[in-house]
Amino acid sequence: MPAQRLAPLAGQKRPGSGPVGRLRATRRALCCPCVRLHVCHPKGRSMSSSLTDDFPCPPPEAARKNDPLRHDIRLLGRVLGDTVREQEGDAVFALVERVRQTAVHFARHGDPATRDALSVLLDPLGPDTTQTVVRAFSFFLQLANIAEDAHHIRRRRAHGMAASPPRAGSLAHALDTLVAAGVSRAAVADFFARALIVPVLTAHPTEVRRQSLMRNHRAIARLLDARDRQALTPEEQAEHDVVLYDTVLALWQSRMLRPARLRVIDEIHNGIAWFGQTFFDELPHLYAETARLLAIHYPDGAWTLPPFLRIGSWIGGDRDGNPHVDAGILREALHLQSAAACTHYLDEVHALGEELSLSDRLVGISPALRALANASPDHSPQRADEPYRRALAGIHARLEATVQTLEQGAASAAASGRVPTALAVQPYACPEDLRAELEVLADSLRTHGSARLADGRLRRLIRAVQVFGFHLASLDLRQNADVHARTVAELLARAGRCADYARLDEDARVALLVEEITSPRPLHAPWLPYGEETRGELAIFLAARELRERHGHAALPHCIISKTDAVSDVLEVALLLKEAGLLLPGNTPRLGMDIIPLFETIDDLRRSAGIMEALLDLPAYRALLASRHDGQEVMLGYSDSNKDGGFLTSGWELYQAEQALTRVFQARGVRLRLFHGRGGSVGRGGGPAYHAILAQPPGAVDGQIRLTEQGETISAKYGNPDTGRRNLEVLLAATLEASLTDAENRVTPVEVFHPVMERLSALAFAAYRGLVYDTPGFEVYFRQSTVVAEIAALNIGSRPASRTASARIEDLRAIPWVFSWTQCRLMLPGWYGFGAAVQGYLAEVPDGLDILRHMARTWPFFRGLLSSMDMVLAKSDLAMASRYAELVDDAALRTRIFECIRAEWTRTRHFLLQILEQDELLAADPLLRESLRLRAPYLDALNHLQVELLRRHRAGETDERVARGIHLTINGIASGLRNTG
C-alpha cells in the first residue's frame, strides 16, 4: 500500500536563528507545507528538516484547509525527536531514523527487498532497544492523534464562524431539515416532552492508554489550541515552546503500560473522570444551545426543556462475566458517583458566591430570596446587604449536610425530618429541593434587571442538578440469564416450591414464575443456607433497594439480562426484584426497575420479537408494565451477533429485529425504547453515530434511544470538551431527525431492497460461518496468527477475556476477538463474507450490480454498512497480515486459511469499489485516507517488531522485557489505528 511518512522524529541542526526568525518560519509554514519549518529547542538549539519528501504540495486551495494540521504534526514530531535524542543518545536516535526511513520506503513500494532490509534492522534488536523504538513510534502516533483531533475542532470552529450552511449532524442542520419538511412546533415540543437520549459508559476493556497519559495528551492539546487562538509575542512563543518540550518530556518518561490489571474500583474512578472533563460543563451548554436554536427556528413562545439527555453507566453494576462486581462494589460506585456530583455543585455554588455580590441597596430582590438569605447561617456584617451571597452560603451549607448524610447512609433520618446531631442545617431530601432554591435566585435576578446573570453559571448549575441529581449517572445492573436461573432455582428449592426448576420446560417455568410474582409471600428466608452465587445475587438486589432509597430511583433504574432467549429469563428477574422489595405484588402491582432483555446472537435476534410478543401477552407482566408507564426497553447486542454471524448478517438481523419488535409493540400499545449495545470498532457495531441512528428502521427511534459508549470511544468522543459537546449534539440531532422526518422510510419500497439484503445476508452468513466455525483448524490458526493470548494478559480491564475456561471461539468475548484481528491488520470481523455474498448474488441476478448501486445511493442502512466496510478495508493490510500468518506452525493449515482470507479480501474490495463507484478506498473521505497513508510506515515498523517479539516469546524466551515489548506494540498499533475492540 503506497504511503508517505508523517514527519521526521527530529531534524538536522540549523545554526543562527533567534525567536523572530522562528516566528517567521512558523508563519510561513501556515501558508505552504513545502518549507523548512524552524522550531526552537528550549536549550537554545534550533532544529529544522526538509519536509518536501514527507508532504507533497497539494493544490493551494486543497492545501490551505489542512496546512495547520501538517504544521502541528511537524512541530510535535520535532519535539519528540529532540526528546528521544536527549534522553536516549544520538546512536539510538539514528537507529530510529533508519527504521523510519526504511519503513517509509516499504510502505510506499512494498518490495520484498525493503521488507528484508526492515527485518535486518529490527529482528536483531535487543529487548531494551526494541522497547525504545516501539515507544518512539507509538508516542509519535499518539501525538499525531492529538494533532488530528485539534484539527477537527479547528475546522468545526472555522465552519461555525463562516457564513455557510450548518453541517449534517449539527442541531442547526437537523432543525433546518424539520422546518423544510414542514414539521410543526407542536410536534417538536412533543418530541422534547417525551425524549430520552442516553449514552451509557461501560468498562469494556478496549482503552489501552492510561489515564495519566491521557491527561498529558490533553495538556498538549491545550497548548496547540492556545497557539491557534492567540497571537503570541516572540517571548511568549519561546515560553510556549519550553512548556511543550517539558510536556513531551514528561510523556516520554512515563510508562505506557499499567503494571497491574485494572480493578473495578479503578474503572469506576476512570468513568467518573469524564464528568469533570466534559459532561458537567458541556451538557448544560448543549441544553442552552438547544433552547437558543429552537427559539430561532420555532419562535412562537418560550422553550422550557425537560432533562431529555442524560448519562448512564455500567461501571460497578455490570456483573456479566465479572466476578469482581458485587454488592460492596455497587455501593462504592454510587458513593463515588454521588460524591463527584455534589463536589461539582459545591464548587459551582462557591463560584456563584464570588460572582453574585449584588447589594440590595442597589437592586431589588424577591421575597423568596430574602427568606433564603435570612435563613442562611452566614451572619457576617460584611455581607449583610448581599442577599445572594448569604442565600448561596445557606445552599452551600445544606449541600455539605447532604453530602454528609449520603455518606453516613442517614437518608431515613433526613426523610423523617430528624437532622443528624453532627449537622447544623437541614440536608436536601432530594435534588429537586436544591434546584428549587437555585431557581429562587434565578427568578429574583430575572425580575430585577439581572437576567444576564441568571442565564450564565447559575442556569448551567440548575440544569446540572436536574440532569445529574445526587447520583451523577443512572447505573445499570447486568447479569447473565443463566445466573438468574440458578439463583431462582435455589430459592424455589429451599422454599419447597420446586425441587428441580432446571428440568421444567418453558411453559411450566412461566406458569410457576407468574404464580410466585403475583404472590405476596416471599421465597427468601434469611435463616436458610444458600450457595455463594445465590447469596451474592440476592445481596446485589437488596443493595439496589437500599441505594435507591438513599440516592433516588433514578440512580438504579434498569436491570439488564444478558443472553436472553426465553420469556422465563425476564420473569426470573421479576421474581428476584420481588424478593428484594423492588416489585410489589397486588391488585395494582408496582415494578420498581425496568427489566431489559438483551438479545445477542443471530438466533436470539431472530426470536426476539416472538419472545417479546409472548411476554407482552402475559396479563401479569402487562400489569407490571402499567406501573412503568407502559414502556419497555429492549437491548440488542452488536458484538456477539457479529462474532456469531459476521458483519453483514449481524447488521441485517439487527435491522430486521428492530422492525419486528416495532410492529409487536405498536400492535399492543406499549412504548418501545431500544438500547443499542454498540462497540468501538466496526466489528462490534461501531461507526459514526449520526448515520447509524438515521439508518434505523421506521419507528425504531421515536424520540428515545440508549446506546453504549465503550473503551477507547469514550476518550475519543468525550476526552476533549469541544469534541464531547459535538458528539452529544450529534446524538440529539440524529435522534430528532430520525424521529420526526423518518429518513429511512424515504427509499425504494421494501419489496425491492429487502429481498436483496436477505439473499446477501444468507450468502455472507454461509461464507463467514464456513470459515470461522466450519473450517478444521481455524481456531488454531486464529490463536497462533494473532495476539489474542497476549491481549488476555494486557492490564486493560477487570474482566477475563473469556466467559469460561474454554478455548472455543464461541466462548471468547467479542472484544479480544475483534482486538486480535485489528492488531494483525486483517480487521476480519468488519468485512469477511461480503465479497462472497455479492459474487453469489450477481451470479444469480446478472443485472444485480445496478440494483446494489441504487441501494447504496438511496438507502441509508445499506450505505452505512458500505461506508463502515470502506473504512475497515482501508485500515487492513494483507502484506502485513501475511507475516502474522507465518507464526502458524502448520504450513499447510497456514496456507489454506490465509489464501482463503486473501481471496475473500480481494473479492470484497473489488465489489465494494464497484458498488460505490470509486477507484480507491475512502475516496469520499480524503482526510482519513491521507491520515492512514501517513501512519502506515510507523504502523508497519510496530507490526514487524510485534511479529518478531511473538516469535521469540513463543519459542520460549523468558526475558520479561520481550513480553513487555509485545504489550507495548499492542498499545502502539491500537493508537495508530485508533481502533482496538
N, C-alpha and C positions, 0 to 999 in steps of 0.2 A: 504494500500500500504506500503510494507516494506520501511523503510528509516533509515538513520543514521544522527546524528546531525553533524553540521559543526564544531563547536568548542565551548567550554565554553566561555561565555562573559568575564570571568576572572578566574584566578585560585587561588590556595592557596599560602600562603606566604612560601618562601623558604629562610632561612637566609644564610648569609655568602657567597655571590658570588659577585665578582667585575667585571669590564669591560672585563678582559681577560677571565674569566670563561663564561661570557655571550657570547663572541665572539666564544669560542669553542663550546658552546651549539648550537649556530646558525649554525656553520659549520656542526655539527653532524646532525642537522635537515635536511640539504640539502642532506644527504646521505640516511637516512631512516626516514619514518614518525612516527615510533613507538618509540619515545623518549620523555623525559620530557624536552620540549623546555623552555629555560630560557630567559626571557626578562626583561630588567632593567627599572624600573619605574623612571621617572625624579626626583622624590623626594628622591630617594635612596632605596625605597623598591624594592625587586625583586620578580617577580611573576612566577609561573610555575604551570602546571597541567598535570595529566596523560592523555594522548591522545589515549591510546590503545583502548578504547571503542569507540572513535569517528571515527578513521580511521583504519579499519582492514588492516593489512600489506599485500599488493598485491605482486605478484612475483616481484623479483628485477628488471627485465628488463621492466616490465609494470609500476612499481612504479617510475622509475627513471625520466621519462619524466614529470610526474606531481608532483614530490616532491616539486619543488618551489612554486606551487600553494597551496599545503597544508601548507607549511611554511608561506606564505603570509596571508592565511586565519586565521591561528592560531595567528599570530602576531597582525593582526588588531582586532581579537576578544578579545585578552587580553587587548589591548589598550582601546577598547571601554568599556570592563568590568571594568577596573580600573577607567575610567572616570565616569561611572554610580555610582560606589561605592563612589567615592569622592564627586560627585555632589548631589546624592540623599540619601546617607547613607547606612549603612550595611543592615538595615531591608528591604529596597526596593530592594537592590541587591540580598538578599537572596530570596525574593519573585520571582524575575525574574529568578533566577536559578531553583527554584522549578517548575515554569511554564515550563521552557525549558526542564527539565528532564522528566516531565510528558508528555510533547508533544512529546519528543523523543520516549518514550515508546508507546504512542498511534500510532505514525507514523509507528513504527516497527511492532506492533502486531494488532492494530485496534480493540482491545477488548472493549466491552461496559463498563467494569468496569473502565478502564483507561479513557475512554471518560467522564464518570461520574466524575471521580476524577479531570479531567481538568475543567469540568464545576464548580465543587465545589470551585476550586481555582479562576476561572475567573469571574463567574457570580456575586459574592457579591462585587467585587471591586468598590470603589468609582470612580467618574469621573477623579479626578486628578491622582490617582494611575493607573487607566486604561490607561490614556494618556502616563504615563511614561513607562509602559510595552510595549505599542504599539510603542512608539518611539524607545525603546531599540531594539526591534525585527526588526523594519523597517530599522533603521540605520545599524544594522548588515547585513541585506540583501543587502543594498546598498554597504557596504564595501566588501561583497563577490563578488558583481558585478565588483567592481574595480579590485579586485584580479584576477578574471577570465579574464577580458579584458587585464590586464597586462600579464597574462599567454599566451593568444593567440598571443599577439605581441612578447613575448619571444620565443614562438615556431616557429613563422614565421621567426624571425631573425635567430634562430638556423638552421632552414631548409635552409635558404638562404646562410648561411656560410658553410653548409655541401656540399660535392660533391655528391649531389643526384639530380635526375630529377626534373624539375620545377613542382610545384603543379598545378593541374587543377584550372583554374580561374586566373592564373597569365598570364601576357602578354607573357612571355617567353614560357609558355606551348602552348598558342594559336599560336604563330609563329612557334614553332616546329611542331604543327599539320598542319599548312598550308604548310610548306616545305615538310613534309612527304606525304601530299596529292597532291603534285605537283603544287600548286598554284603559278603562275608566279609573278615576281616582278612587271610587268605591272598591273596585277590585284590588287595587294596590293596597288600600287600607286594610282590607280583609286579609290579604296575604300577610302583612306585618302583625295583625292581631293574632294569627294562629301559627306564625312561622317559628321553626326551631332548627337552628343550624349549629351543629356541634362537632368541631374537630376533637378527636379523642386521642390523647397522648398515650402511647404504650411503651413498655420497657423491652420490646422485642429487640434482641441484641444485634443490631446492624450498624451501630455507630462505633467506628474503630478509634476515633480520636478521643483523647482525654479532655475533660473539662478545662484543665489548666492550659492546654494547647489552644482550645477554642477561645479562651479569654485573651490569649496572646494574639490570636488571629483577629479578634475584634479590635484590639488596640491598633494593629497595623491598618485595619480597615478605616478606623477613625483618623489615622494620620493621612491616609490617601484622600479621605473626604475633606480634611482640612486644607490640603493642597488645592483641591478643586474650588472650595467655597470662598477662599480669601486670598487676596494678593499679599504676598509676603515680601518684606524688605530683604536685601541680601543677608543681613544679620539674622533675621528671623528664619530665613531659609537654611542658613548654616545650623542654627539651633534645632530646626526641624530634622535636618539630616542626622544630627547626633542622636536624637531620640529614636529615629527609625533604625539606625545601626544598633543602638542599645537593645531595642525590642527584638530585632532579628537575632542578636547575640543570645538573648535570654531564650529564644526559641531553639537555637542550635544547642544550647547547653541543657535543655530539658529532655527527659526521656520520652520517647514516643509511645512506649508500651506500659500498660498497667502491670505492676509486679504481682498482683493477686486478682483472682476473679472478683468481679463486682458483686457486692451483696445487695439484697433487695433494698436495704436502707440507703445504700449509695444511689441506687436508681431513683428512689423517691426524692432524694436531695437534688439529683440532676434534673428530674422532671419539674420540680418546683422552681428551679433556677430560671426557666424560660419565662415565668411570670414577671419576675423583676426585669428580665432582659427586654421583653416585648409586650406581653399581654396586659399588664397593669396600665401602661400608658396608651398602647395602640388601640385596644378595644374601645375605650371611651372616645378616643379621637375618631374612630370609624363611625360610632353612633352619631357623633356630632356632624360629621361629614354627610352621613346618610340623611339626616334631618335637613341639612342645608340643600342638598341636591333635590330632595323631594319637594321642598318649598319652591325651587326653581321650576321643576317640571310639572308639578301639580300645585299651583299657588293658592288655591281657594282654601283658606283655613290653615290653622297651625297643625303641625305634626307632632304627636306625642307617641314615642316608640316604646313598646314593651321590650323586655330583655330577650330578643329573638336569637341572639348569637352568644353562645356560652362556650366554655372549655370543659371537656371531660377528661377522664384519666382511667387507665387500668393499673397504674403503678401502685402496688400494695394491695390490690384486690383480685388480681388475676392469678388464680391458683392452678390453672390447667397445665399440668406437667411441671409445676414448680413447687417442690415440697417445702421451699423456704418461706412461702407466704402462709401465714397462719393468723389467728385472731390477734395475737400481740402485734404483728406487723400491720394489720389493718388499723388497729388503734393508733399506732405510731404514725402511720401515713396521714390519718385525719388530723392528728395533733399537729404535725408539721405543716400540713396544708393550712389549717386554721391559724397557726402562728404567723405564717407568711402573709395571709390576708390581713390580719389585724395589725401586724407591724407596718404594712403599707398604709393602712388607714391612719395609724398613729403618726407616721411621718408626714402624711398629707395634711392632717389636722394641724400639726405643729407648723408646717409651712404656711398654711392659711392664717394661723395666728400672727405670723410675721407680716403677712400681706395686708390683712384687713384691720388696719389701725384707725379706722374711721371713728371720729368723735361725734357723740350725739349732741354736742354743742353746735356742730356744723351741719349735720344731716339728721333727718327724721328717721325713726325706726318703728317697726310694728310692735303692737302689744305683746305678741307671741315671742318676739325676740327679746323684749325687755324681761319677760318672765324667765326665759332661758338664762339671760345674763344674771338676773337676781338670784337664780338657783345655783349659780356657779360657786365652787369652793375658792375661786380666786377673788380675794378681798383687798388686793393691793391698791392703795390710793393712787398709784401711778397710772392705773388703768380704770379708774372709777368712771371716766367719761368715754370708755372704749367698749361698748356693749358687745361688739362682735368678738373681740378678743376674749372677753370674760365668758361669753357663751361657748366659744371654742375650747377654753380651758375646762369648762364643765364637761363638754363632749369628750375631750381627751381623758379626763379622769374616769368617766363612765366606760370608755373603751378599755382603759387599763384594768378596771374592775372586771370587765367582761373577759379579758384575756386570763385573768387570774381564776375566774370562775370556770372557764373552759378547761384550764389546766388542772384544776382541782376536781373536775367532774362534779361540780356543785350545781348542775342545771336544775335539779329538783328544788333546791333551796331558793334559787333565783325565781323560778316559776311560781313558787308559793308566796313570794313577797318577802321572804326572810333573807336578809343580807348577811353573808358570812362576816364574822366579827373582825376579820382582818381587813375588810373593805370599808372605806369611808363613804362611798357613794353607791347608788344602785346600779348594777350592771345592766346592760341591754338584754332583754329577754330574747330578741330576735333581730336580724339585720334591718327589718322594716322600721323598727323603733329608732335605730341610728339614722336611717335615711330620712325619717320624718323630721328629726331635729335639724339635720342639714338643710332640708327643704325650708324650714323656718328662716334660716339665714338667707337662702336664695330669694324667697318671696319678699323679705324685707328689703333686700338690695334692689330688686326689680321695681318695687313700688315706691322707692325713694331716690330715683335718679341714678342708680348704680348698676344697671342691668349688665353692663360690660364686665363688671367684676363678678357678677353671679354666673356669667357664661364662660368663665375661664376654669381655673383649677377646681373651683367649688362644684361646677357642673360635672366635671370629669370624675370627681370623687363620689358624687351622688350616683352616677352611672356605675362606677366600680362597685359600690356597695350593692347595688341592685343586681349586678352580674355575678359577682364573686361571693356575696354573702359572708358568712363566717366560716365557710367550708372551702373556699377557693375554687374547687372544681368538683363536679359530680364524679364520684368514684364508683366504677362498675365492679361487681363481683362476677367472676367467671370460673366455671369448673366443668370438667368433662362429665358427660351424661352417665358414663359407667360408674363414676364415683358416687354420684347421686343415687344411682340404682342400688349399689351395695349398701349405702347408708340407710336407705329406706327399707331394704330387705332386713337389715339387722334390727331396726326399730320395730318392724312388724313381727319379727320372730320373737324378740324379747317380750313384746306385749302380748304374745299368744294369739295374734290375729292371723298370721300366715307363716307356716313353718318353712316354706321354701318359695319365696317370691320369685326367684330367678327362673323357676321351672314353669311359671304361669305363662300362657300365651298372651298376646297383646290385649285381646278383648277382656280377659279375666283381670289383667293388671288395671286396665282403665276402670272397670267396674269397682274393683276394690279401692282404688285411689279416690274415685269420686265419693264413695261412701265415707272414707276417712276424712276427706277435705271438708265435707259438709257436716261432720260430726263435731260437737263441741268438746268431746273427750280427747285429751292428749294421749299420744303413744309413749312419749318420752317420760321416764321417771328417773330422777337424779340418783336413786339408790341402786339402780340396775347396772351391772357391769357391761360396758360396751368396748368394742375394739378401738384401737388408736385412731383409725381413719374416721370412724363414726364420731368419736369424741371431738376430733378436730373439725369436722364439718358442722356439727351442732354448735361448737364454740364460735365459729365464724358467723352463723346466723344470729346467735344470741348477742354477739358483739355488735352486729349490724343494727339490731334493735336499740341497743344502748346508745350507740353513736348517733343514730337518727334523732333520738330524744335530746341529745346534747347539742348537736350541730345543725339540726333541721333535717327535714325529709329530703331536701334537695342534695344532701351530702352523699346519700347512698340510694339512688332511685332505681337501679337496674340490677338484674340477676341474669347472666348470660349462660346458656347451656351449650358447650362445645359438643360437636359430633351428634347433634340431634337427628334421630332417624325414626321417631315414633311419637304419638300423642302422649304416651305414658312418660316420656322424658320430661315433658312440660309439667305434667301433673305431679310428678315426684318432687319437683322444686316447690310447687304449690304446697305440698304436704310439709316439706321442711320449713317453709315460711310460716305455716300454721303452728308448727311445734315451737317456733321462736316468738310467736305472738305478732308476726308481721302479716298474717292473714286471719281475719276474724270471721268465723262462720256464723250463720244465722239466716233469718228471712231476707235480709239485705246484707249479704256478706261484703266485707271490705278487704281489698288486696292492697297491701302497703307498698309493694315494689313491682315494677314491670318485670315480667318473666319473658325473656327474649331467647327464642330458639336460634341456634346458629347452624346453618346448613353449609357443608364444606365440600364434600366430594361430588363428583359428577352425578352419581346415583342419588345422593341426598338432594341435590338441586332439582333433579327431575321429579322427585317425590315430594318436594316441599309444599307445593300448592295443595296436593291431596291431603297431606298431614294437617296443614292449617285449616283446610275445609272441615275435616273431621273434628278438629279441636274447637273451632268456632260453632259447630253444630251441637256441641255438648251444652245443655242448659246450665249445668253447674259452672262451667268455665265462662260462659257468656254473662252469668250473673256477676262473676268476679270482674270482668271487663267493664261492666257498668260502673263500678266504683273507680275505674281508671279512665272515665270519660269516653268509653267505647273506643279506645285506641289500643293498638297492638303493634309492637316493634318486632321486626324480623331481621336477623343479621345474615349476610351472605359472605361466605369466605372465598376470597380470590386466590389465596396462596395454595391451599390444598387442592382446590379444584384444578389449578394449573398443573401441579405436580401429578395429579391423578390422570388428567386427560389432555394436557398440552394447552398451549396458548390460545389457539383459535377456538377449540372446543370449549374451553373454560369461558372465554368471553361470550360465546353464543349461548351456552347453557345458562349463564348468569342473566343474560338478556331475556331469555325465554322464561326463566323462573320469575323474574320481576313482572313480566307480562301476566303470567298465570296467577301470581299472587294478587296483583292488582284487580284482576277480574273476580277472584274469590272474595276479596274484602269488599269491593264495591257492591257485589250481589247481596252481602249480608249487612251492609250499613255500618261496617267497622272501619275506622280510620287506620290506614297502614302507614307506618314510618319505617323506611329501610335504613339499615345500618350496614355500610359498606366496609368490609374488612380488607382494605387495600394495603399492600405492602409498599416498600420504597421503590423497588425496581419493576420494570415491565413484566418480568417473570412472576411477580407476585401482585399484579394488578395495579402497579404504579403508573405514573404518567401525568400529563397536565390535567389538573382537576377541572378546569373550566370546560374543556371539550368533553371530558368524561361525564360530567353532570348533564351537559346539553344532549349527550347521546343516550341518555336513559330512555326507556320505552315511555310512550304516552301515559301520563297519570302516575308514573312511578315516583316522582319527586313531590309534587303537590304541597310545596311550602315547607316540608320537613325532611331533614336528612342528617344522618350522623355518619362519620367516616373516620377511620383510624389514621393517625399520623405516627409513623414508626421509624425508629432508628435514625439513620443519617438524614431522613427527610425532615425531621423536626428541626435540626440545626440549619439545614439548607433553607427551609421556609421561614423559620422564626428566629434564627440566630442574630439577624440584623433587624432593628426596629422598622426601618423603611420597607425592607422586604417582607417582614412579618405583616405589616398593615396591608401591603399589596396582596398577600396571599389570603388574608381574611376577607378582603374586599372581593377577590375572585370567587370565593365560596358564596358570598352573598349575591354577587351579580349573576353567577351561573344558576343558583337556586331560584332567584327571582325570575330570570329569563325563561328557564325550563318550566317553571310552574305556570307562568301566565302567557307564554307565547307558543308552547308546545312545538318547539323547533323540530323535534324528532318525527313529528307526525306529518310534516310538510314534505313528504318524499313520495316516490312512486308507490302505489298501493302494495301492501304487504304480500299479496298473492304473487307478485313478481320477484321481489328481493328475498323474502324469507325462505322459499324453497331452495333457492341457490345457496343461501347460507347453510341450510340444513344439510345439503349434499356436501358442501365444502367441509363442514364440521365432521361429518361421518368419515370422509376420506382422511382428514387430518388426524382424527382420533385413531384410526386404524394404523396410520404411519407412526404416530407417537407411541402408542401402546406397543406396537410391533418392535420398536427399538428398545424402549426403556424397560418394559416388563416381559416381553416375549423372546428377546434375543438371549440365548445362552451366554453366560459370561459377562453380560453388560454390567452387572453390579461390581464385578472385579475390575473391569475397565474403568468404571467411574471412580472407584476408590483409589486406584493406582495412578490415574491420569489427572487427578485434581488434588486440592489441598484440604479435602473435607475432614480428614483426621486431624490435621494441624489447626483448622478453624475451631474444632471442638476444644482444643487446648488454649485458644486465644481468650484472654480475660475480658470479653466484651459484654457479658451478660450473666445473670444469675441462674439461668435455666439450662438444663442439659440439652445437647444437640439432638438427641432422640428421645421420643416419649418412653421407649422401653430400651432394654439392653440389646435388643435385636439389631442385626446389621442390615436388615432388609430396607430397601428404598421406601417401601410403604410406611415404615415406622420412623423414617428420618423426617425431622422437621423441615418445613419448606424453606426456612431461612438458610441453613447451611447448604441445602440442595441448590438454591439459586446462587448463593455466595460462591460456591465452588466453581460453577460454570463461568461465573464472571471473572474469577481470578485467572483461569486458563484461557481467557479471551474468546470463548466459544459462545457464551450467552444463550446456550441451547434452549432453556425454558421460554425464551422470548420469541422464538420463530420456528422451531422444528415442527414439521408436518405441513406447513403452508404450501411449500413448493410441490410436494406430492399431491396435495389436495387440488391445487389449480391444474396441475398436469392431468390428473384423472378427470376433472370436470371438463376440461377442454377436449379431451378425447371423446367424451360423451356428447358435448354440445359444441360443434365446430365454430359457431359464432359467439361463443361464450365470453371471449375477451371484451367485446363491445359492451356486454351486459355488466361485466366486472368493472369496467371503466366508468360506466354510468353510475354504478353503485358507489364507487369511490368519489365521484364528483358531487353526488346529491344526498347520500345517506350518512348522517353524522356518525352513527355507530360504526359502520364499515370503514369510513375514513379515519376514525380514531384508531382502529385496530392497525390499519396500514401505516399510519404515522408513527405509532409506537414501534412497529416492526422495523421501519425505516431507520429509526434511531438506534435500535439494538444491533441491527446488522452493521451499521457504520462503526459501532464500538467493537465489533468482533474482528478477529484476525486469524485466519486459518493457518498462515505460516507459523505464527507463534504457537497456536494450539497444537500443531504437529510436534513441536518439541515436548510438550506435555505428554502426548501420546507415546513418545519414546520411553517414558517411565514405566509403561506396562510391560511386565516380564514376558508374557506370552506373545511372541511376534505375530503368530497367525491371528490371535484374537485382536491384537492391536491394529493390524492392517485391515481386518474385516470390518471392525466397527468404525474406525476413523474414516475409511473410504466411504462408508455408508453416510456418515455425518457430512463429509466433504461434498458428496453428490447432492445431498438434500440442501445444504447451504447454497450451492451453486444454483440449483433449481429455484430456491426461494428468492434469491437475489434477482435472478433473471425475470421471474414472473412479477415480482413486486415492482421493478422498474418499468415493465411493460404496462402494468395496470395503472401506475401513477403517471405514466408517460414522461419519465425522467431519464436522463442519460447517466446520472450518478446518484448515489445515495445522498440524502439530505440536501437535495437541490433546492428545496423550499426553505432551508434553514442554513444559509451560508455562514452565519456566525458560529454555530455549533460545528459545522463541517470544518471550518478553519481551526477552531479550537482543538478538535480531535487530531487534525494533521499536525498541529504544533506540539501536541502532547506525545505523539507516537514515539519519538526517539527515547524519551525518558521512561515511558512505559515498557518499551522493548528491552531496555537495559535491566529494568527491575524484573521483568519476566525471565530473562536469561539467567539472572542471578538466582531467582527463586527455583528454577529447574535444577540448577547446579547444586544448590543447597539441599533440595529434596533428594537428589541423587546421593549426596554424602550421608544425609540423615538416615535414609532407608538402607544404606549399605552398612549401617551400624556405627557410624561415627558418633561418639558420646559427648563430644565437646558441647556444652550447653550454649555456647555462642553460635553454633550452627542453627540450633532450634530457634534461638532468639532472632537470628538473621532471617529465617523463614517468616517469622511473625512480623518483622519489620517490612519485608517485601509485601506481605498481605496488606499491611497498613498503607504502604505507598501506592500500590496498584489500586486499592479502593479509593484513595484520594485522587488519583489521576483520572479514573473513570467516573468518579462521583456516583458510583453505584456499589452497593455491597449485596444485601439480601432484600 
